[in-house]
Structures are given as C-alpha cells and as structure tokens.
Amino acid sequence: MIVGDTVTKVLVRLTGISSFSWLARRETVIAAATMFITLPLSLFRDIARLSKVSLLSLLFMIVIFIGVLLRLTTMQHIVPQTSDAWAFANTGVFQATGIMAFAFMCHHNTFLLYDSLREPTQERWNKVTHFSIVTSLIVCILMGVGGYATFTGHIQGDLLENYCWHDDLMNTIRFLFSITILLTYPIEAFVAREVIENAFFLHSEQPAPRWRHASVTFCIVVVSFILSLSTDCLGLVLELNGILAAVPLAFILPALSYCKLESGSWFKRPKLPALLLSVFGTVVAVLGAIMMFGSEQTVSCRHGKQMEYCIKNGSLVDLNHL
C-alpha cells in the first residue's frame, strides 16, 4: 500500500505522464514491485541473507529523517494552522496506541532473528534488541513530532501523502522510503512462511523441498498483494492491525504466557506487573475497537489528491528553491 501511494507520485514527476495513466496507477506499481522485488527476496531460505539490505534500509531512514526535518522549517508558512492542533490527547489515543504497538511489535520474528545471530547467546541478544528498540524509538519520536509539527490537523495516515507532488526533495524521500518498505517486506514473509510450515508441515520433509518452499512463499505474496489493492487508506489499515493484532501480541499474550508458565499463584507479587500489562492491553484493544468501529468519523485519506496548500492562486507553490 505504501509503495502504491508513494511511487505513483515519483513516476508522475519524473516521467511527466498523466496521473490518470495506467502506468501511474497504484495497482500497476504494486504489481511490478511484487513481481520484481518482494517475491524474489522472499524466496530466500536464510533470513541472514537479508542483513545487508536491512543495513541499506537503515541508511535510507537516516536520509528520510533529514528530509522531514528540512521540510519542517520550509513548509510551515504555507500550511494553514488548525484549531486545537496541540491538544494533548483526544478519543483517538487508543487507536494511536495500537498503531504505535504495531510499529514496535517484533515478537513474531524473534526466533528467526535469534537464530540468525553469529553467536546466539542471551547477552548478545539483549544488546541487539535493546539497541534496536531504543534506536527505533528515537527515530519514530523525531519523525512523528517533525511530521505532525509540519502539518498539524492536516496530517494523513501516510505522512508522505501530505507533501506536494512537485516537491523534488520529498519525491526523492518517497523513492527511498519505498525501497525501505520493499526491503522490509521479506522479513515478514519469512515469519508467515515459518508459521505455515510449523502449522501444516511439521511432520513432513524438513527442510521444505524447493517446490513447497516456493509454493508457500508465492501464496503468501499473492494474498498480501490482493489485500493491498482492497483499499488505499493506510491509516485505517494501521488502526485495524494495531488494535486487532499488535496490541494482543505486544501486551496481552506475552504477559499472560509469563503468568501461566511461571510457578505460583497468578496474583503473587512478581506477576503483578505482567497482569497489569495484560489489563492495559485489554483496555486499549476493547476501547480502541469501540472507538474505531463505533465512530461516525472516517479516517482521513487523500491518496491521489494534491493538497490544497500546494496550490496558490491557481499555480503550484514553488518548494524546490526554499
């Protein structure tokens, strides 16, 4: 979905083709990215083979972060202010918690990543996970604050949707971000394939023969491709994933598993933090679902539309010399 949103604008800017051309349609872009990038990378058997592309993704994120901060200082004067833009929180805080949980939820690929370490010890694992999570936290905070401070109440579920189509700097950022997403996708495909193998082929030939490995991978990629065409509203998808999947996986299930596996009463003192964590996750999931499905407001989605502040007196605002 993100690639379909971002690469279309880059194509329109670079080639000059009409935004209504079939080459600039998100369906065409997603299909091409799936066929030539995500599917071949997902066919690898060893997740360690993706270590170099993961490093490339990290370097791209640094450039993306710099681009967002540069536009924070140059776009504020053309983006109109909105009332109550800096209110601390509103009823959307539960959906936002779900989205943040989705961003940091990495429990599902823990075992694959642990096995990929050169010397998989508890000490090395602790260092890798703490460094990774802290780094991600800092980047997410700075990107989130920088993006929101630029657009306040006009912010979209996909931050890059807010930037003007003719902004060459942000078109470069869009392209790099698309590559980052495409290089991240195979890691999730590895996890999905591992789950399917353990669920349906645990007592079959191991490792999986080439035909089964390719068939399972192909099915995973095709299903996600079809789902990505069903909507272009990234905010809604992030909320659904966060509330229905990430919150249970991040807060509820790990805490309850610890309480179940640890000996002694569920209410003894060492288990209380885990119980409180599971209660917190349950409250967020229930209230978030109520707010999301019960609200009459729809998630703001402006895919494929130029934002109003990018046009002044019938002409495009000049951003490339700011």
HUDAQUI-V83202 format. One line per field, one symbol per residue. ss: DSSP state (H for helix, E for strand, - for the rest). phi: phi as a letter, one per 30 degrees, with the letter a starting at -180 (. if undefined). A space follows every 10 residues. Layout:
ss->???
phi->???
//
This chain:
ss->-HHHHHHHHH HHHHH----- -HHH-HHHHH HHHHHHHHHH HH----HHHH HHHHHHHHHH HHHHHHHHHH HHHHH----- ---------- --HHHHHHHH HHHH--HHHH HHHHHH---- -HHHHHHHHH HHHHHHHHHH HHHHHHHHHH HHHH----HH HH-----HHH HHHHHHHHHH HHHHHHHHHH HHHHHHHHHH ---------H HHHHHHHHHH HHHHHHHH-- ---HHHHHHH HHHHHHHHHH HHHHHHHHHH H-------HH HHHHHHHHHH HHHHHHHHHH HHHH------ -------HHH EE--EE---- --
phi->.ddddcdedd ddddcidddc dddcdddddd dddddcbdde dddeccdddc dddddddddd dddddddddd dddccddccd dcdhdcddab dddddddddd dddcdbddce ddddddddbd cddddddddd dddddddddd dddddddddd chdcdceced dddddcdddd dddeddddde ddddeeddde dedddddddc bdccebdede ddeddddddd dddddddddd accdeddddd ddddbddddd cddddddddd dddjddcded cdedddddde dddddddddd dddcdddcdd bbeibddddd bbhibdddcd cd
//
